[in-house]
Amino acid sequence: MHKFIVILAFICGIIHLPQVANAFSPQFLVTGSAGSGSCTGNTCNVSPLSFRGGLSAFYLYKNAAFGISGTFGEYYPQNGSMGTVSASVEGRYYLNLSKKLQLHGDIGAGYSKLKIHDDQIDADWSTTGTFVAIGLGIAYLFTPQFSVGLDVKYHLNFWNEKDTDFNEWYSTLGVAWRF
């Protein structure tokens, strides 16, 4: 009889283990976003709003998240085009405003490439550099796994070309999936 109770307890423990582990284990968050933005600096001579897009993957644990992001931006000055591609490592802190609403703050650092095409002289030019990113966002959780959010970010860039002054700010609307 004693062996039967031990075996039954072992089977119940194995069946219940995923639920217990899930209550304490971290989750992953994948986001996709699109929006618009602009830039500041002497290299920035563009229309007020331009296209921005990105993908991110975060490792979530309680109210903190750590992850990687990749973004791209297309800017349309009067005489050509400008584009940025960047990759960053980010940290995020969540503040639950309610069961369905979350506020988050982001900080990160990364690497970026700026490419410019000038139609007047038919020339291409590019530079690379590092940046620091700060941002705020709000998300509405439709389910515990699916949410829609609005983010605002600012990239303070440090370009390898000393005379390049180009910083970016943007807002995006995104969807996120937790698993």
ABEGO torsion letter per residue (X at the ends): XAAAAAAAAAAAAAAAAAAAAAAABBBBBBBBBBBBBBBBEAABBBBABBBBBBBBBBBBBEABBBBBBBBBBBBBBAAEBBBBBBBBBBBBBBBBABAABBBBBBBBBBBBBBBBBBAAAGBBBBBBBBBBBBBBBBBBBABAABBBBBBBBBBBBBBABAABBBBBBBBBBBBBBBX
